[in-house]
Each structure stands twice: as structure tokens, then as C-alpha cells.
Amino acid sequence: MDEASQEKHIEEPVHLAPAHEDYIEALVIIEQSEHVDEVRSVDVAKLLGVSKASVSKALTVLRDAGLVEQRRYGRVHLTPAGTAYGMQVWGRHQTLRRFLIDDLGVAPEVANEEACRMEHVVSQDTIDKLSAFLHGEHGGSEGDETSEEARREALEGGVTVKFEK
């Protein structure tokens, strides 16, 4: 890919399939937990419970999208765009997990699995609003309920999430 097309490609919004978002998220998690700049494919495979061949195929998609760099058979390095994308997915996961555990009383193991599925279908705008809600910020119009009243109403009304396979 020449420099001009690479710049154009990076500027366009990238939309990955949920499975590929899991890979980019795994790269961020490994980089942060191990304090490294490059990740081994085998570590991604181990974290996600997939084969090294599956990781290799996913990395090709991520590389073509300008999110990772990797020399042949080398370690994987997130590009700035890849880091931003991965941090966004990981942030959605953490916000949803926190809500499920702290506010709904879901068991941590179940919350982690369900947050992983939900993170792919919830918009960033919704996550931002949920995060503000969880932090006690309520940006509604004058006369709206307080954060605690809104939280209680949301919990009493239940939460419905539709997953498609």
C-alpha cells in the first residue's frame, strides 16, 4: 500500500466484525497487563482460546485495516489507530461489566462473558451515557429525575439486550 492510500485508509472509520474486535481488544489487554509494546501471536491465541492459525487470519484483517503492524512471523504491534480502537472496545467492556456487577448484581464470571457479547452491539454514545450515569452524572433537562431516581427506575424496568448470532 503506497503512502497516499495508507493515509486515506487510516482516516476512514474502521468497522470490524465482533470477532476481530475481540482480537484487537486482546492485543490491548496483553500490552497493558504485560507492559509491552509488542505481543506474541501465541499469547493472543491463549487469551482467546483459539488456534494460532485463527490469530494469523485475524491479524491479516487487522493489518489490512491499518490497526496492527507485524513482520513475517514476528511480534504484533498496535498502530496508534489500533490502540485507539482497542482501547475503545476494552472501555466498553469494562463499563458494561461494571454495570452488570455493581448495579445489577450479576456474578463476575457471567458479567464478563455478557459484557464481551454486549460490547459489540452497543454504540459509543450509549456507553458514554451509561458511564456518566454510573459516575452519578445526569445531563437531562431541567426537571428530570435525579441520578438515583433514574438509576432505580432503570433497574426496576429491567434491561433488555438482543443478541444476534
C-alpha positions as CSV (number, residue, x, y, z in Angstrom):
1,M,0.0,0.0,0.0
2,D,1.5,3.3,-1.0
3,E,1.7,6.2,1.5
4,A,-1.2,8.2,0.0
5,S,-3.6,5.2,0.1
6,Q,-2.4,4.3,3.6
7,E,-3.1,7.8,4.9
8,K,-6.6,7.7,3.2
9,H,-7.3,4.2,4.6
10,I,-6.4,5.2,8.2
11,E,-8.6,8.4,8.0
12,E,-11.7,6.4,7.1
13,P,-13.6,5.0,10.0
14,V,-12.9,1.3,10.6
15,H,-15.7,-1.1,11.5
16,L,-14.6,-4.5,12.5
17,A,-16.7,-7.7,12.9
18,P,-17.2,-8.6,16.6
19,A,-14.6,-11.4,16.3
20,H,-12.0,-9.0,15.0
21,E,-12.8,-6.6,17.8
22,D,-12.1,-9.4,20.3
23,Y,-8.6,-9.7,18.7
24,I,-7.8,-6.0,18.9
25,E,-9.1,-5.9,22.5
26,A,-6.9,-8.9,23.4
27,L,-3.9,-7.1,22.0
28,V,-4.6,-4.1,24.1
29,I,-5.2,-6.2,27.2
30,I,-1.9,-8.1,26.7
31,E,0.1,-4.9,26.0
32,Q,-1.3,-3.2,29.2
33,S,-1.1,-6.2,31.5
34,E,2.4,-7.2,30.5
35,H,3.7,-3.6,29.9
36,V,5.0,-4.5,26.4
37,D,4.8,-2.7,23.1
38,E,4.7,-5.9,21.0
39,V,2.6,-9.0,21.5
40,R,3.2,-12.6,20.5
41,S,0.5,-14.3,18.5
42,V,0.6,-17.3,20.8
43,D,-0.3,-15.1,23.7
44,V,-3.4,-13.8,21.8
45,A,-4.3,-17.4,21.0
46,K,-4.0,-18.4,24.6
47,L,-6.0,-15.5,25.9
48,L,-8.9,-16.0,23.5
49,G,-8.8,-19.8,23.5
50,V,-8.3,-20.0,19.7
51,S,-5.7,-21.6,17.4
52,K,-2.6,-19.7,16.2
53,A,-4.0,-20.1,12.7
54,S,-7.1,-18.2,13.7
55,V,-4.9,-15.5,15.2
56,S,-2.9,-15.3,12.0
57,K,-6.1,-14.9,9.9
58,A,-7.4,-12.2,12.2
59,L,-4.1,-10.3,12.2
60,T,-4.3,-10.2,8.4
61,V,-7.6,-8.4,8.6
62,L,-6.3,-6.0,11.3
63,R,-3.1,-5.3,9.3
64,D,-5.1,-4.6,6.2
65,A,-7.3,-2.1,8.2
66,G,-4.1,-0.3,9.4
67,L,-4.6,-1.3,13.0
68,V,-1.5,-3.5,13.5
69,E,1.9,-4.0,12.1
70,Q,3.7,-7.3,12.0
71,R,6.8,-8.6,10.3
72,R,6.5,-12.1,8.9
73,Y,6.4,-14.5,11.9
74,G,7.2,-11.5,14.2
75,R,5.5,-10.0,17.2
76,V,2.5,-7.8,16.7
77,H,2.5,-4.0,17.3
78,L,-0.7,-1.9,17.5
79,T,-0.6,1.3,15.4
80,P,-2.0,4.4,17.1
81,A,-5.3,3.8,15.3
82,G,-5.2,0.2,16.6
83,T,-4.5,1.3,20.1
84,A,-7.4,3.8,20.0
85,Y,-9.8,1.2,18.6
86,G,-8.8,-1.5,21.0
87,M,-9.0,0.9,24.0
88,Q,-12.5,1.9,22.9
89,V,-13.6,-1.7,22.8
90,W,-11.9,-2.5,26.1
91,G,-13.5,0.6,27.7
92,R,-17.0,-0.5,26.5
93,H,-16.3,-3.9,28.0
94,Q,-15.2,-2.5,31.4
95,T,-18.2,-0.1,31.6
96,L,-20.7,-2.8,30.8
97,R,-19.1,-5.3,33.2
98,R,-19.0,-2.8,36.0
99,F,-22.7,-2.0,35.4
100,L,-23.7,-5.7,35.4
101,I,-21.8,-6.5,38.5
102,D,-22.2,-3.3,40.6
103,D,-25.7,-2.3,39.6
104,L,-27.5,-5.5,38.6
105,G,-25.7,-7.9,40.9
106,V,-24.6,-10.3,38.1
107,A,-21.9,-12.8,39.0
108,P,-18.4,-11.6,37.8
109,E,-17.9,-14.5,35.5
110,V,-21.3,-14.1,33.9
111,A,-20.9,-10.4,33.7
112,N,-17.5,-10.7,31.9
113,E,-19.0,-13.1,29.3
114,E,-22.1,-11.0,28.7
115,A,-20.1,-7.7,28.6
116,C,-18.0,-9.3,25.9
117,R,-21.0,-10.0,23.8
118,M,-22.7,-6.7,24.5
119,E,-19.7,-4.5,23.8
120,H,-20.0,-5.2,20.1
121,V,-23.6,-4.0,19.7
122,V,-23.8,-1.0,22.0
123,S,-22.9,2.3,20.4
124,Q,-20.2,4.5,21.9
125,D,-22.8,7.2,22.6
126,T,-24.8,4.8,24.7
127,I,-21.6,3.7,26.5
128,D,-20.7,7.3,27.2
129,K,-24.2,7.9,28.7
130,L,-24.0,4.7,30.7
131,S,-20.6,5.7,32.0
132,A,-21.9,9.2,33.0
133,F,-24.9,7.5,34.7
134,L,-22.6,5.2,36.6
135,H,-20.5,8.1,37.8
136,G,-23.6,9.9,39.0
137,E,-23.7,12.5,36.3
138,H,-27.1,13.2,34.9
139,G,-27.2,15.6,32.0
140,G,-31.0,15.6,31.5
141,S,-33.1,18.7,31.0
142,E,-34.4,20.7,33.9
143,G,-37.0,18.9,35.9
144,D,-35.7,15.4,35.2
145,E,-35.3,12.9,38.0
146,T,-32.1,12.8,40.0
147,S,-29.4,10.2,39.1
148,E,-30.5,7.9,41.9
149,E,-34.2,8.1,40.9
150,A,-33.2,7.4,37.3
151,R,-31.0,4.5,38.3
152,R,-33.8,3.0,40.4
153,E,-36.3,3.4,37.6
154,A,-33.9,1.7,35.1
155,L,-33.2,-1.2,37.5
156,E,-36.9,-1.7,38.2
157,G,-37.8,-1.6,34.5
158,G,-35.1,-4.1,33.6
159,V,-32.6,-4.1,30.8
160,T,-33.2,-5.8,27.5
161,V,-30.4,-6.6,25.2
162,K,-30.9,-8.6,22.0
163,F,-28.0,-10.7,20.8
164,E,-27.9,-11.9,17.2
165,K,-25.9,-15.0,16.2
